């Protein structure tokens, strides 16, 4: 009879499992696991098994010492990393693996506050941005932003970033203000005149005055910081960094709490130590105590320090290494990547100099059982594509080929420096039926053109009086009409303030509109449009009582947007993020909000450019697409790094900081060279995610850039290291050799609309800025929506015109009369209704102050020159060809005759004329007026000069810019009109997609989104 098998005790199981895992360690890993006392710094390169080593060290503390599991604290940087470590520990030691505290720095801080402090809710990014936005809109906030909306948006965002960075450095509002006051005092010492020049004003040099101006703006930022802190307290919430700030303050100020925490944790371990910022280091120091050589075990890799923008620095790990006199263990044996990948990564770091190349990884990865298909023999492929589309299609084809060879989809990843670089690949994969999903934070759904257009439909449903959004929504491709008929229908509706109910009545009544000969819609399309409009009208009636989420889902389904979006993974993912955002709004409210109530939060996300993470698809075998930052800590069989062009990966220069900041930590490290080093390390991280193969590619041309791109210096470093840059063997298709019938019909129809229209200076400027803007805004007259700064500018113009009329008629005029005229004009715009009471009052006060100052400085000049108000031109003939006549129009704000036969035109502006692009537009506008006036007068009067009269704002003084308008300038404007006509007639104007918004400029215009969708529909 066989002996009865004895059951192993948990202790025996643990000991045997540990012994087995320990035997598999290399010598350096064993040294790290066995060193149980004193400070230990482990330099662990990618793929060197650091998570496995950390887990075993925790297990060894429990096994070889009397350290209770609950006395172990392990800190890391992501919840996913903490969960991975916990899972491995449980597998190794069983249920006792739940006892150690394994968490993130912020999670640890929250635990301290819950136990020893006051548990408060953490405010999300939107709440933080809202507080700063309110400050910028206030009287005090005008010191940090000029009058226009874009400047205020940027200021609010910059203030959020400033406060976050100051908190990471441990600076409160008072300390920041005190530092600024000291700097201001030093300006009068450092920048005082040594020998004051004649006519110089003030006590300091021009440079000193510039510094003083920046300090004053920074003092206003310090006030914003104090306002921000007070607002958080008033709301009873903390921000993300406050978790660390409050926990640190509690430990420093309360000896009992400090003693309790230090007694509780006998062993402390920190993962990804190179990513710690000063605030996290300070919290760690409080936990460790005053011992100059604490019992702490940290793991990191300076060569993977990629979060300088969050306050971390690659030097941190070396600084504590010296300060603690720590024992150092270096892990260099890589168990992840193919030897060729490691050689490429080594070549990349070596090209960056000694500061990067600190240790070399040794290949120890097991040989895969199944080789990659032909073409991957070298494991590292560098690819040059002609166009971004070619690059995306090639990557999609290669992924499909690898999948057929047996590589799981989930083990291939597409990485980009930014989200926009991977989006074309997502579409190319979807065309081939390859499942893929975008993973991680980075989506601002409102910035996606299709989602932006869908939001206009949601506005029309949520706000029945918002007829502008309805008219904009009719251009979208999910409206069930062919492109040409849909655009024509939208144009006919564009001039009417129509609602869903009124539109249905018009279509039901035969489509005749106000006695027009042309119907709104051809008879064959009426039933189709009624079937589309009716459910949306029903939803509009219920929208005021339904939850926001239900309205969004029903509108997406019933409008056809959802079915349309499912064909494009990028659009669908953006829609998922939007829907999840709406759900989050509902979860945070005490009651379920309607869509109309949710829009304030939706709009704020767009204004602040605040990204939100989306949820990946539930299917396990899909290709993930993510940014390189999002891939940190992950590994895949094959990595595709796309968009590796120089313009994506290399900084152009150090940005001028909006506010004066202390020269320390993350602020001091924010230099051009430091950012370039960060980019090299980021490229290194991308390469070392790959196990069996890495593909790095760039495109010479992409839709957002006219100039041909060049490969990143990092890609060149790899090429010089021995890897050939292979040109992509795809043939780029010619641009529209044969026009599609729908496109040809569209081009002919637009030409006829152009001939029947009148060209204004604004229309010409719109065309030169972007032909698509001219098409949607100037020609089709799709309404742009009400904007506060435009309404304000119109009110100022109307007030000045009224003052000039009164002056011409000999009536009494003064600054008070001008202000009365402005208030009347501004109130007629119903600003409280459209823009809210706060914005309405701000512009009201700004107008009064600005016009009062302007009239006091310019009133006498207006009288002296006998300035005349408004001159309107309509249907001025301009012969283009023998049988083609164009019609011009325009309205001159003001004018005067310096002598008989000569006219000077004056144009009033309320915006900032410092931007070169605007100056060019203003000059072109004056020349256009010259052309109009001289054509209309039959040559009897000439316009030799034009004046841009900058009225100014509360923060800007009035100014004037006079332009000589020689006869050749008229020839230049005529040539621009002829070129515009030729591009519209041939259809060349619509062969390029709409230009992307300028860098750091929020995409406010709905025309850009609609034009992008129309361009794609017409065949690109």
PEZICOR-V961945 format. One record per residue. N is the residue number from 1. D_LAST is the distance of its C-alpha to the last C-alpha in whole Angstrom. Layout:
n=N d_last=D_LAST
n=N d_last=D_LAST
This chain:
n=1 d_last=82
n=2 d_last=79
n=3 d_last=79
n=4 d_last=77
n=5 d_last=74
n=6 d_last=74
n=7 d_last=71
n=8 d_last=69
n=9 d_last=69
n=10 d_last=66
n=11 d_last=68
n=12 d_last=68
n=13 d_last=65
n=14 d_last=63
n=15 d_last=65
n=16 d_last=64
n=17 d_last=61
n=18 d_last=61
n=19 d_last=63
n=20 d_last=61
n=21 d_last=58
n=22 d_last=60
n=23 d_last=61
n=24 d_last=57
n=25 d_last=56
n=26 d_last=56
n=27 d_last=59
n=28 d_last=57
n=29 d_last=56
n=30 d_last=60
n=31 d_last=61
n=32 d_last=58
n=33 d_last=59
n=34 d_last=63
n=35 d_last=63
n=36 d_last=64
n=37 d_last=65
n=38 d_last=65
n=39 d_last=61
n=40 d_last=59
n=41 d_last=56
n=42 d_last=53
n=43 d_last=51
n=44 d_last=48
n=45 d_last=45
n=46 d_last=42
n=47 d_last=43
n=48 d_last=47
n=49 d_last=48
n=50 d_last=49
n=51 d_last=48
n=52 d_last=51
n=53 d_last=53
n=54 d_last=53
n=55 d_last=54
n=56 d_last=57
n=57 d_last=58
n=58 d_last=58
n=59 d_last=60
n=60 d_last=62
n=61 d_last=63
n=62 d_last=64
n=63 d_last=66
n=64 d_last=68
n=65 d_last=69
n=66 d_last=70
n=67 d_last=66
n=68 d_last=66
n=69 d_last=62
n=70 d_last=62
n=71 d_last=63
n=72 d_last=60
n=73 d_last=57
n=74 d_last=53
n=75 d_last=50
n=76 d_last=47
n=77 d_last=43
n=78 d_last=42
n=79 d_last=43
n=80 d_last=41
n=81 d_last=43
n=82 d_last=46
n=83 d_last=46
n=84 d_last=46
n=85 d_last=49
n=86 d_last=51
n=87 d_last=50
n=88 d_last=51
n=89 d_last=54
n=90 d_last=55
n=91 d_last=54
n=92 d_last=57
n=93 d_last=60
n=94 d_last=59
n=95 d_last=59
n=96 d_last=61
n=97 d_last=57
n=98 d_last=56
n=99 d_last=59
n=100 d_last=57
n=101 d_last=55
n=102 d_last=52
n=103 d_last=49
n=104 d_last=47
n=105 d_last=48
n=106 d_last=47
n=107 d_last=49
n=108 d_last=52
n=109 d_last=52
n=110 d_last=51
n=111 d_last=54
n=112 d_last=57
n=113 d_last=56
n=114 d_last=56
n=115 d_last=60
n=116 d_last=61
n=117 d_last=59
n=118 d_last=57
n=119 d_last=55
n=120 d_last=52
n=121 d_last=48
n=122 d_last=45
n=123 d_last=43
n=124 d_last=39
n=125 d_last=37
n=126 d_last=36
n=127 d_last=40
n=128 d_last=40
n=129 d_last=37
n=130 d_last=39
n=131 d_last=42
n=132 d_last=41
n=133 d_last=39
n=134 d_last=42
n=135 d_last=44
n=136 d_last=41
n=137 d_last=41
n=138 d_last=45
n=139 d_last=47
n=140 d_last=48
n=141 d_last=44
n=142 d_last=44
n=143 d_last=45
n=144 d_last=42
n=145 d_last=39
n=146 d_last=39
n=147 d_last=38
n=148 d_last=35
n=149 d_last=33
n=150 d_last=31
n=151 d_last=34
n=152 d_last=36
n=153 d_last=33
n=154 d_last=33
n=155 d_last=37
n=156 d_last=37
n=157 d_last=35
n=158 d_last=37
n=159 d_last=40
n=160 d_last=39
n=161 d_last=38
n=162 d_last=42
n=163 d_last=44
n=164 d_last=43
n=165 d_last=43
n=166 d_last=47
n=167 d_last=48
n=168 d_last=47
n=169 d_last=49
n=170 d_last=52
n=171 d_last=52
n=172 d_last=53
n=173 d_last=52
n=174 d_last=56
n=175 d_last=56
n=176 d_last=52
n=177 d_last=54
n=178 d_last=57
n=179 d_last=55
n=180 d_last=54
n=181 d_last=57
n=182 d_last=58
n=183 d_last=56
n=184 d_last=56
n=185 d_last=60
n=186 d_last=59
n=187 d_last=57
n=188 d_last=60
n=189 d_last=62
n=190 d_last=59
n=191 d_last=57
n=192 d_last=61
n=193 d_last=61
n=194 d_last=64
n=195 d_last=65
n=196 d_last=63
n=197 d_last=62
n=198 d_last=63
n=199 d_last=61
n=200 d_last=59
n=201 d_last=59
n=202 d_last=59
n=203 d_last=61
n=204 d_last=58
n=205 d_last=56
n=206 d_last=52
n=207 d_last=51
n=208 d_last=53
n=209 d_last=52
n=210 d_last=48
n=211 d_last=50
n=212 d_last=52
n=213 d_last=49
n=214 d_last=47
n=215 d_last=50
n=216 d_last=50
n=217 d_last=46
n=218 d_last=47
n=219 d_last=50
n=220 d_last=48
n=221 d_last=46
n=222 d_last=49
n=223 d_last=50
n=224 d_last=47
n=225 d_last=48
n=226 d_last=51
n=227 d_last=49
n=228 d_last=47
n=229 d_last=50
n=230 d_last=52
n=231 d_last=49
n=232 d_last=48
n=233 d_last=52
n=234 d_last=52
n=235 d_last=50
n=236 d_last=51
n=237 d_last=49
n=238 d_last=48
n=239 d_last=45
n=240 d_last=44
n=241 d_last=46
n=242 d_last=49
n=243 d_last=49
n=244 d_last=50
n=245 d_last=52
n=246 d_last=54
n=247 d_last=55
n=248 d_last=56
n=249 d_last=58
n=250 d_last=60
n=251 d_last=61
n=252 d_last=62
n=253 d_last=64
n=254 d_last=66
n=255 d_last=68
n=256 d_last=68
n=257 d_last=65
n=258 d_last=64
n=259 d_last=67
n=260 d_last=66
n=261 d_last=63
n=262 d_last=64
n=263 d_last=67
n=264 d_last=64
n=265 d_last=62
n=266 d_last=64
n=267 d_last=61
n=268 d_last=58
n=269 d_last=55
n=270 d_last=52
n=271 d_last=48
n=272 d_last=46
n=273 d_last=48
n=274 d_last=46
n=275 d_last=44
n=276 d_last=47
n=277 d_last=47
n=278 d_last=50
n=279 d_last=50
n=280 d_last=50
n=281 d_last=52
n=282 d_last=55
n=283 d_last=55
n=284 d_last=55
n=285 d_last=58
n=286 d_last=60
n=287 d_last=60
n=288 d_last=61
n=289 d_last=64
n=290 d_last=66
n=291 d_last=67
n=292 d_last=66
n=293 d_last=65
n=294 d_last=63
n=295 d_last=63
n=296 d_last=59
n=297 d_last=57
n=298 d_last=53
n=299 d_last=51
n=300 d_last=48
n=301 d_last=46
n=302 d_last=45
n=303 d_last=43
n=304 d_last=41
n=305 d_last=41
n=306 d_last=38
n=307 d_last=38
n=308 d_last=40
n=309 d_last=38
n=310 d_last=40
n=311 d_last=43
n=312 d_last=44
n=313 d_last=45
n=314 d_last=45
n=315 d_last=49
n=316 d_last=50
n=317 d_last=51
n=318 d_last=53
n=319 d_last=55
n=320 d_last=56
n=321 d_last=57
n=322 d_last=59
n=323 d_last=60
n=324 d_last=61
n=325 d_last=63
n=326 d_last=61
n=327 d_last=61
n=328 d_last=58
n=329 d_last=57
n=330 d_last=54
n=331 d_last=52
n=332 d_last=50
n=333 d_last=50
n=334 d_last=46
n=335 d_last=46
n=336 d_last=42
n=337 d_last=40
n=338 d_last=41
n=339 d_last=43
n=340 d_last=40
n=341 d_last=38
n=342 d_last=41
n=343 d_last=41
n=344 d_last=38
n=345 d_last=38
n=346 d_last=42
n=347 d_last=40
n=348 d_last=38
n=349 d_last=41
n=350 d_last=43
n=351 d_last=41
n=352 d_last=41
n=353 d_last=45
n=354 d_last=48
n=355 d_last=46
n=356 d_last=44
n=357 d_last=46
n=358 d_last=49
n=359 d_last=49
n=360 d_last=48
n=361 d_last=47
n=362 d_last=48
n=363 d_last=47
n=364 d_last=48
n=365 d_last=46
n=366 d_last=47
n=367 d_last=45
n=368 d_last=43
n=369 d_last=44
n=370 d_last=41
n=371 d_last=39
n=372 d_last=35
n=373 d_last=34
n=374 d_last=34
n=375 d_last=32
n=376 d_last=33
n=377 d_last=37
n=378 d_last=37
n=379 d_last=35
n=380 d_last=33
n=381 d_last=30
n=382 d_last=28
n=383 d_last=25
n=384 d_last=23
n=385 d_last=19
n=386 d_last=17
n=387 d_last=14
n=388 d_last=14
n=389 d_last=12
n=390 d_last=14
n=391 d_last=17
n=392 d_last=16
n=393 d_last=16
n=394 d_last=19
n=395 d_last=21
n=396 d_last=20
n=397 d_last=21
n=398 d_last=24
n=399 d_last=25
n=400 d_last=25
n=401 d_last=27
n=402 d_last=30
n=403 d_last=30
n=404 d_last=31
n=405 d_last=33
n=406 d_last=35
n=407 d_last=33
n=408 d_last=33
n=409 d_last=30
n=410 d_last=31
n=411 d_last=33
n=412 d_last=29
n=413 d_last=28
n=414 d_last=24
n=415 d_last=25
n=416 d_last=24
n=417 d_last=25
n=418 d_last=23
n=419 d_last=22
n=420 d_last=18
n=421 d_last=19
n=422 d_last=19
n=423 d_last=17
n=424 d_last=14
n=425 d_last=17
n=426 d_last=18
n=427 d_last=14
n=428 d_last=15
n=429 d_last=19
n=430 d_last=18
n=431 d_last=16
n=432 d_last=19
n=433 d_last=21
n=434 d_last=23
n=435 d_last=24
n=436 d_last=24
n=437 d_last=24
n=438 d_last=24
n=439 d_last=28
n=440 d_last=30
n=441 d_last=29
n=442 d_last=26
n=443 d_last=24
n=444 d_last=24
n=445 d_last=23
n=446 d_last=22
n=447 d_last=20
n=448 d_last=17
n=449 d_last=15
n=450 d_last=15
n=451 d_last=19
n=452 d_last=20
n=453 d_last=18
n=454 d_last=21
n=455 d_last=24
n=456 d_last=23
n=457 d_last=24
n=458 d_last=27
n=459 d_last=28
n=460 d_last=29
n=461 d_last=31
n=462 d_last=33
n=463 d_last=34
n=464 d_last=34
n=465 d_last=35
n=466 d_last=31
n=467 d_last=30
n=468 d_last=27
n=469 d_last=25
n=470 d_last=26
n=471 d_last=24
n=472 d_last=21
n=473 d_last=21
n=474 d_last=20
n=475 d_last=17
n=476 d_last=16
n=477 d_last=14
n=478 d_last=17
n=479 d_last=19
n=480 d_last=20
n=481 d_last=19
n=482 d_last=16
n=483 d_last=13
n=484 d_last=15
n=485 d_last=18
n=486 d_last=18
n=487 d_last=17
n=488 d_last=20
n=489 d_last=22
n=490 d_last=21
n=491 d_last=22
n=492 d_last=25
n=493 d_last=26
n=494 d_last=25
n=495 d_last=28
n=496 d_last=30
n=497 d_last=32
n=498 d_last=31
n=499 d_last=32
n=500 d_last=31
n=501 d_last=35
n=502 d_last=34
n=503 d_last=31
n=504 d_last=32
n=505 d_last=35
n=506 d_last=33
n=507 d_last=31
n=508 d_last=35
n=509 d_last=36
n=510 d_last=34
n=511 d_last=32
n=512 d_last=34
n=513 d_last=33
n=514 d_last=36
n=515 d_last=37
n=516 d_last=34
n=517 d_last=34
n=518 d_last=30
n=519 d_last=30
n=520 d_last=28
n=521 d_last=26
n=522 d_last=27
n=523 d_last=30
n=524 d_last=28
n=525 d_last=25
n=526 d_last=28
n=527 d_last=30
n=528 d_last=26
n=529 d_last=26
n=530 d_last=30
n=531 d_last=29
n=532 d_last=27
n=533 d_last=28
n=534 d_last=32
n=535 d_last=32
n=536 d_last=30
n=537 d_last=33
n=538 d_last=35
n=539 d_last=34
n=540 d_last=34
n=541 d_last=38
n=542 d_last=39
n=543 d_last=36
n=544 d_last=39
n=545 d_last=41
n=546 d_last=39
n=547 d_last=38
n=548 d_last=35
n=549 d_last=34
n=550 d_last=34
n=551 d_last=33
n=552 d_last=29
n=553 d_last=30
n=554 d_last=30
n=555 d_last=28
n=556 d_last=25
n=557 d_last=26
n=558 d_last=27
n=559 d_last=24
n=560 d_last=22
n=561 d_last=20
n=562 d_last=22
n=563 d_last=21
n=564 d_last=17
n=565 d_last=18
n=566 d_last=20
n=567 d_last=17
n=568 d_last=15
n=569 d_last=18
n=570 d_last=17
n=571 d_last=17
n=572 d_last=20
n=573 d_last=22
n=574 d_last=22
n=575 d_last=23
n=576 d_last=26
n=577 d_last=27
n=578 d_last=27
n=579 d_last=29
n=580 d_last=31
n=581 d_last=31
n=582 d_last=33
n=583 d_last=35
n=584 d_last=36
n=585 d_last=37
n=586 d_last=39
n=587 d_last=41
n=588 d_last=42
n=589 d_last=43
n=590 d_last=47
n=591 d_last=45
n=592 d_last=42
n=593 d_last=40
n=594 d_last=38
n=595 d_last=34
n=596 d_last=35
n=597 d_last=37
n=598 d_last=35
n=599 d_last=32
n=600 d_last=34
n=601 d_last=34
n=602 d_last=30
n=603 d_last=30
n=604 d_last=32
n=605 d_last=30
n=606 d_last=27
n=607 d_last=29
n=608 d_last=31
n=609 d_last=28
n=610 d_last=30
n=611 d_last=28
n=612 d_last=30
n=613 d_last=30
n=614 d_last=28
n=615 d_last=30
n=616 d_last=29
n=617 d_last=29
n=618 d_last=33
n=619 d_last=32
n=620 d_last=34
n=621 d_last=32
n=622 d_last=28
n=623 d_last=26
n=624 d_last=27
n=625 d_last=24
n=626 d_last=26
n=627 d_last=27
n=628 d_last=30
n=629 d_last=32
n=630 d_last=31
n=631 d_last=32
n=632 d_last=36
n=633 d_last=39
n=634 d_last=37
n=635 d_last=36
n=636 d_last=34
n=637 d_last=35
n=638 d_last=31
n=639 d_last=29
n=640 d_last=26
n=641 d_last=26
n=642 d_last=22
n=643 d_last=21
n=644 d_last=24
n=645 d_last=23
n=646 d_last=26
n=647 d_last=24
n=648 d_last=24
n=649 d_last=28
n=650 d_last=30
n=651 d_last=31
n=652 d_last=31
n=653 d_last=34
n=654 d_last=37
n=655 d_last=35
n=656 d_last=38
n=657 d_last=40
n=658 d_last=40
n=659 d_last=43
n=660 d_last=46
n=661 d_last=47
n=662 d_last=49
n=663 d_last=49
n=664 d_last=50
n=665 d_last=48
n=666 d_last=44
n=667 d_last=44
n=668 d_last=46
n=669 d_last=44
n=670 d_last=40
n=671 d_last=40
n=672 d_last=38
n=673 d_last=40
n=674 d_last=40
n=675 d_last=36
n=676 d_last=36
n=677 d_last=38
n=678 d_last=37
n=679 d_last=33
n=680 d_last=35
n=681 d_last=37
n=682 d_last=34
n=683 d_last=32
n=684 d_last=36
n=685 d_last=35
n=686 d_last=32
n=687 d_last=34
n=688 d_last=37
n=689 d_last=35
n=690 d_last=35
n=691 d_last=38
n=692 d_last=37
n=693 d_last=34
n=694 d_last=31
n=695 d_last=28
n=696 d_last=27
n=697 d_last=23
n=698 d_last=21
n=699 d_last=18
n=700 d_last=19
n=701 d_last=15
n=702 d_last=13
n=703 d_last=11
n=704 d_last=14
n=705 d_last=16
n=706 d_last=16
n=707 d_last=19
n=708 d_last=20
n=709 d_last=21
n=710 d_last=24
n=711 d_last=26
n=712 d_last=28
n=713 d_last=32
n=714 d_last=32
n=715 d_last=30
n=716 d_last=32
n=717 d_last=35
n=718 d_last=35
n=719 d_last=34
n=720 d_last=37
n=721 d_last=39
n=722 d_last=38
n=723 d_last=35
n=724 d_last=33
n=725 d_last=29
n=726 d_last=28
n=727 d_last=24
n=728 d_last=22
n=729 d_last=22
n=730 d_last=19
n=731 d_last=17
n=732 d_last=14
n=733 d_last=12
n=734 d_last=12
n=735 d_last=9
n=736 d_last=8
n=737 d_last=12
n=738 d_last=12
n=739 d_last=11
n=740 d_last=11
n=741 d_last=14
n=742 d_last=12
n=743 d_last=10
n=744 d_last=13
n=745 d_last=15
n=746 d_last=13
n=747 d_last=14
n=748 d_last=17
n=749 d_last=18
n=750 d_last=17
n=751 d_last=19
n=752 d_last=22
n=753 d_last=22
n=754 d_last=22
n=755 d_last=25
n=756 d_last=27
n=757 d_last=26
n=758 d_last=28
n=759 d_last=27
n=760 d_last=28
n=761 d_last=29
n=762 d_last=27
n=763 d_last=24
n=764 d_last=24
n=765 d_last=24
n=766 d_last=21
n=767 d_last=19
n=768 d_last=20
n=769 d_last=19
n=770 d_last=16
n=771 d_last=15
n=772 d_last=13
n=773 d_last=17
n=774 d_last=18
n=775 d_last=16
n=776 d_last=17
n=777 d_last=20
n=778 d_last=22
n=779 d_last=21
n=780 d_last=20
n=781 d_last=23
n=782 d_last=21
n=783 d_last=24
n=784 d_last=24
n=785 d_last=27
n=786 d_last=30
n=787 d_last=31
n=788 d_last=34
n=789 d_last=34
n=790 d_last=33
n=791 d_last=35
n=792 d_last=38
n=793 d_last=37
n=794 d_last=37
n=795 d_last=41
n=796 d_last=42
n=797 d_last=41
n=798 d_last=43
n=799 d_last=46
n=800 d_last=46
n=801 d_last=45
n=802 d_last=48
n=803 d_last=50
n=804 d_last=50
n=805 d_last=51
n=806 d_last=54
n=807 d_last=55
n=808 d_last=54
n=809 d_last=57
n=810 d_last=59
n=811 d_last=59
n=812 d_last=60
n=813 d_last=57
n=814 d_last=57
n=815 d_last=54
n=816 d_last=56
n=817 d_last=54
n=818 d_last=51
n=819 d_last=51
n=820 d_last=52
n=821 d_last=49
n=822 d_last=46
n=823 d_last=48
n=824 d_last=48
n=825 d_last=44
n=826 d_last=43
n=827 d_last=45
n=828 d_last=43
n=829 d_last=40
n=830 d_last=41
n=831 d_last=40
n=832 d_last=42
n=833 d_last=40
n=834 d_last=36
n=835 d_last=37
n=836 d_last=40
n=837 d_last=44
n=838 d_last=43
n=839 d_last=40
n=840 d_last=42
n=841 d_last=45
n=842 d_last=44
n=843 d_last=42
n=844 d_last=45
n=845 d_last=47
n=846 d_last=45
n=847 d_last=45
n=848 d_last=49
n=849 d_last=49
n=850 d_last=47
n=851 d_last=48
n=852 d_last=52
n=853 d_last=51
n=854 d_last=49
n=855 d_last=51
n=856 d_last=54
n=857 d_last=53
n=858 d_last=51
n=859 d_last=53
n=860 d_last=56
n=861 d_last=53
n=862 d_last=52
n=863 d_last=55
n=864 d_last=56
n=865 d_last=53
n=866 d_last=53
n=867 d_last=50
n=868 d_last=49
n=869 d_last=46
n=870 d_last=43
n=871 d_last=42
n=872 d_last=39
n=873 d_last=38
n=874 d_last=36
n=875 d_last=35
n=876 d_last=35
n=877 d_last=35
n=878 d_last=33
n=879 d_last=33
n=880 d_last=29
n=881 d_last=30
n=882 d_last=33
n=883 d_last=32
n=884 d_last=29
n=885 d_last=31
n=886 d_last=29
n=887 d_last=30
n=888 d_last=31
n=889 d_last=32
n=890 d_last=34
n=891 d_last=36
n=892 d_last=39
n=893 d_last=40
n=894 d_last=43
n=895 d_last=45
n=896 d_last=49
n=897 d_last=50
n=898 d_last=52
n=899 d_last=54
n=900 d_last=54
n=901 d_last=51
n=902 d_last=49
n=903 d_last=46
n=904 d_last=45
n=905 d_last=42
n=906 d_last=42
n=907 d_last=39
n=908 d_last=39
n=909 d_last=37
n=910 d_last=38
n=911 d_last=35
n=912 d_last=36
n=913 d_last=35
n=914 d_last=36
n=915 d_last=32
n=916 d_last=31
n=917 d_last=28
n=918 d_last=30
n=919 d_last=32
n=920 d_last=30
n=921 d_last=29
n=922 d_last=32
n=923 d_last=33
n=924 d_last=31
n=925 d_last=32
n=926 d_last=35
n=927 d_last=35
n=928 d_last=33
n=929 d_last=36
n=930 d_last=38
n=931 d_last=36
n=932 d_last=36
n=933 d_last=40
n=934 d_last=41
n=935 d_last=39
n=936 d_last=41
n=937 d_last=44
n=938 d_last=44
n=939 d_last=45
n=940 d_last=48
n=941 d_last=47
n=942 d_last=45
n=943 d_last=43
n=944 d_last=44
n=945 d_last=43
n=946 d_last=41
n=947 d_last=42
n=948 d_last=39
n=949 d_last=42
n=950 d_last=41
n=951 d_last=43
n=952 d_last=42
n=953 d_last=43
n=954 d_last=45
n=955 d_last=45
n=956 d_last=44
n=957 d_last=46
n=958 d_last=46
n=959 d_last=45
n=960 d_last=44
n=961 d_last=42
n=962 d_last=43
n=963 d_last=41
n=964 d_last=42
n=965 d_last=40
n=966 d_last=41
n=967 d_last=40
n=968 d_last=37
n=969 d_last=35
n=970 d_last=35
n=971 d_last=34
n=972 d_last=31
n=973 d_last=30
n=974 d_last=30
n=975 d_last=28
n=976 d_last=25
n=977 d_last=25
n=978 d_last=25
n=979 d_last=22
n=980 d_last=20
n=981 d_last=21
n=982 d_last=20
n=983 d_last=16
n=984 d_last=16
n=985 d_last=18
n=986 d_last=16
n=987 d_last=12
n=988 d_last=12
n=989 d_last=12
n=990 d_last=9
n=991 d_last=7
n=992 d_last=7
n=993 d_last=7
n=994 d_last=11
n=995 d_last=13
n=996 d_last=15
n=997 d_last=19
n=998 d_last=22
n=999 d_last=24
n=1000 d_last=26
n=1001 d_last=25
n=1002 d_last=24
n=1003 d_last=21
n=1004 d_last=23
n=1005 d_last=21
n=1006 d_last=19
n=1007 d_last=17
n=1008 d_last=15
n=1009 d_last=14
n=1010 d_last=14
n=1011 d_last=11
n=1012 d_last=9
n=1013 d_last=10
n=1014 d_last=9
n=1015 d_last=5
n=1016 d_last=5
n=1017 d_last=7
n=1018 d_last=6
n=1019 d_last=4
n=1020 d_last=0
